[in-house]
Amino acid sequence: MRDTADLANMKDAVMAAIIDLAEENKDVCMLEADLMTCLGSTGFKKKFPERFYNCGIAEANMVGVAAGLSSMGFVPFADSFGVFSSRRVYDQFFLSVNYAKQRVHLIGTDPGVVAQVNGGTHMPFEDIALMRQIPDLIILDPSDAQSCYELIRQAYESGHSSYIRAGRRGVTHRYPVGTKIELGKGIELATGKDVAIIAEGETMVNEAVKALDILKAKGIDATLVDMHTIKPLDTELVEKVAARCGRVLVCENGRYAGGLGEGIAAHLAKTNPVKMDFVCVGEKFGEVGNLAYLIKAFNLSAEDIAAKAEALAK
């Protein structure tokens, strides 16, 4: 098990997992859409040139090539910016990969507001909603380097295809090596009784952790769950924290429609309806800005989370 504590960027955790898998499994290959420096896949190319394919700026074709490689017994990892790995390739990924029962791991980098200065054209707010429609697809949004590394490895071992959201610049080191991280099982970071906060991905989990301190200062005892696996959803944990707190706040770096929040709300509507609210991107397109500005502009900040959690807890 690799210790990712020395990695400087989330993209390094992604590539560490893929390169380690390739060293252990000769069926692992990698496809790029002319973005090698963006994810750092040059390291894979140097080690395994015979298993690396740069398909050029043609993402839909890249996924078609990945499907073909899968049909020949390979397990491809393919990546691009999240907007291109979701909207642009959706039909090919839906039909040529998943409907055809092939096995491809598709990485969407810079999800949601993490795209920052690339602006609104490069901000996938709807990628979760799209990917949740694909039967049996695994959807991951890890919150730190160690969980990113381990969950990518587990996605490979699952035998299913996956869609993996991951930032590139900067990294959080939340979980030390040896922490139990299991695909499909959320991690309870804090246990409280007044309100349950369920967050996905690095940006939202980080903001939710800061929100805990704001809430504690106001006498509000909050649960916090890192829901790193969006599909399959950890419904057992969702039901447990909903029953304990009676109030659930879902925080996601994307839209409500079709997203994690809507999925949790739909499940609890059947099993245990509780008071709920959502911190997410509203009816907006993306815009240019640094991450600190965008988190505030799209109402995803710790202060926004704390305010909605406090209102729920009353």
N, C-alpha and C positions, 0 to 999 in steps of 0.2 A: 504494500500500500504506500503510495507516494505521499510525502508531506509537502503541501503546496505553500507553506508559510513564507517561503522566500520569493514567491512570484510577485511581479510588480504590476501585472495587468490581468484582467479576467480572460483576455484572449490567450494568455500564456497557459491558463488552466485548461482551456478548451483544447489547445494544441498538445499539451502534455498528455491528456487523456487519449487523444487520437493516436499520437506517436507511440505511446506505451502499448495501446491495443494492437497497432500494426507490428510492433516488435514481437508480440506474443501470438499473433494470428495472421497468417499469410493471405487471408481473404479480405483483409481491410485495405481499402484504397481511398483516395481522396480526389475530389473534383473541385475546381475553382472557376470563377467567372471573372478572371483577370483582376483579382483583388488580393493577391498573395501577401502584399505588405500589410493589408488591413487586418487580417487575422493572424498573420505570421506563419502561413503555411509553407514558406520557403524552407523551413526546417524539415518538414515532411518530405518535400521534393528532394532535398539533399540526401536524406537517408534512404528514401524509397523511390528513386526516379522512375522505376518501371511500374509503379502503382500510383502515379500522380498524373492528373489530366487537367490542363488548363483549357477550358472550353470557350474562352473569350467572353466578351460582353454579350452573352446569349443564355440567360439563366434558364429559360424554359427548355432549350435544347440540352443544357447541362443536366437537368433532371431527367430528361429522356435518355441521355447517355447513361446516367446512373441506374435507371431502370434496366437498361440493356445489360450493364455489367452485373447487376444483381441476378438477372436471369441466367448468367453464366457462372454463378456461384460466388461472386464477390459480395462484400458488404461495404457499399460506398458511404462515405461522409461527404456531403456537398454543402458549400456555404456561400452566402452573400449577405448584403444588408437585408434586414428583416422585411422591408417593403418588397424586395425582389424575391426573397425566399418564401413569401406568402402570396401576395396578390399576383405577381407576374408569373409564377410557376404553378398556380393553383390547379389548373386543369390537368397538367402533366403529372403533378404529384398525386392528385386524386385518382386518376385513371391508370396511368402507366405504372405507377408504383403501388398504391394501396389497393385499388380495385383488382389489379393483376396479381396481387399477393406477392409482390417483391419486397425487398427489405433495404430501405435507404434511410439514412439519418441526415436530416436537413437542418442546418444551423442558420438561424436568423439573427444577425448581430445588430446591435444598437436598437433594441426594442423601445417603442414609445418615445418619450421625451429624451431618452439617452442619445438619440441621433444628434442633438444639440445644433451645432452650426451648419450641419447639412440641411437643416430646415424642414419645412412641412412636407416637401415631396419625399423625404426619406424617413418619415415618422410613421411606423406601423402601429396604429391604435386598434386595428381590427383584425390583426393576425390570429389572436387567440380565438376569436369568434369564428373565423374561417376554419381553422384547424380542428376545432371541437366538432365540426360536422363530419369528419372523416372517421368511419368506424375503426375501432381498435388501435387508433394512433395514440402514441404516448406524447404528451406535451409537458415540457420541463421549463421552468424558469428559476434557476438556482440563485441563491442570495449571497453566495460567497465562493471563494476559489476551491475550497475542499469539497463542498457539496457539488459544485460544477464538475470537478474531476471525477468524483465517485459516481454521480448520476449518469454521466455520459457512458462510463464503463458499464453500468447496470443496464442502460438502454440497449447497448450492444448485446449483452448477455440475455436480454429478454426475448430475442427472436422477433420482435416487432419493429416496425418503422417508428421514427420519432421526429418531432419538431422541437428544437432546442433554442430558447431565447437566451442570448448572452451579450453582455456589454463587451467593449474592447478596452477602453482606456480606464485606468484606475482599478482598484480591486479592494474588496472587503475580506478580512481574515476573521471569520466568526467561529468556525468550527475547527478545533485542533484535530490532527490526525488521530484516528481511533474512535472519533465520535460516531455513534450509530446513525448512519444516514441511509435511508431505504426508499427506493423508488416507490411512489404510491402511498407513502406514509409521511404526513406532515410532522413538523417538529414543534413542540410546545416550548417556547422560549421563556414565557412567564405565565404563572398561574394565578388568576384572580377570580373574583366572584361577581363583579359589578357589570362588566361588559367584555365580550370576546372580540378581539381584533384579529382578523385573518388577513395576512398580507402575502403577496407573491413577488418574487424577484428582488434583486439587490436594492434597487432604488426605494421601493415601497417598504421593504423590511427594515432598511436603515432608518427611514423616516418614522416608522412605527415604533422602533426601539427608542428613538428620541421622544416620541409622544408619551411613552410610559412615564418618563420623569415628570412631564407636564401634568399628567393625570394624577400621579402620586402626590404631587404638591397640593392638589385640590382634594385629596382624600378619596380618590377613585381607584379601586383595586381592579386592574385589568389583566385579562389573559391575552397573550400574544402567540399566534401560530405562524410559523414560516411554512406556507403551503407551496413548497417548491415543485410539487407535481400537480399540474392542473388537470391532467387526465392520465390515468384514472384518478378520480377525486377520492381523497381519504374521507369517505362519508362517515365512517365510524368516529373519527376525531371531530368532524363537524358536528355530529349529533351530540357528542360528549360535551363540548364547550358550549353549545347552544343550550343544553339542558342545565348546565351549571350556572350560566350567566343570564339566560333569558333574553339577551340582547346581543346582536352580532353586527359588527362593522367590517365590511370587506374592502380591502385597499388594493387597487391594481393599477399598473402603468399601462392603461388602455381603456377601451370603451366598456360601458356597462353592457350594452346590447350584445348578447352572445358570449360575454366574458366570464371570468371566474365568479364574479358576484352574482350574475344571473343564474349560473349553474348551481351555486350554493343556495340561492333563494328558492329555486325550483325544487331542489331536494328537500329543504326544510318545510316547504309548503305541503309536502306529502307526509313528512314524518313528525315534525315538531314545529309548527309555525311560531316564530318569535318576532319580536320587534327588530327591524333591520335598517341599516343605512349603508351608503356606499361612498367611498372616496375613489374617484376614477375620472377619466377624461370625459368631459361633457360633449355637447354638440359643437365641437370645434375642429378645425383643421390645425395641423402643426404650424410652428413658426421657428424662426432662427433665434438662437440665444444660448447662453451657457446653461449648464444643468441647474445651478442654483436659481437662476432667473426662471427657467421653465417649470421647475417644481412649484414655485409660487404662482406663476401665471396660470397654470392648469389646476391649481388648488389641490396639490398632492403633498403638501408640506406636513411636517410634524404638527404644526399649529392647526392645520385643517383637520388632521386626523384626531387630534385631542379635542377640538371643538365639537366634532360630530360624535365622538365617543362620550363626551360629557353630556351632550343633549340626550343621547340614548339612555345613559345611566340614570337620568332624573326620573 
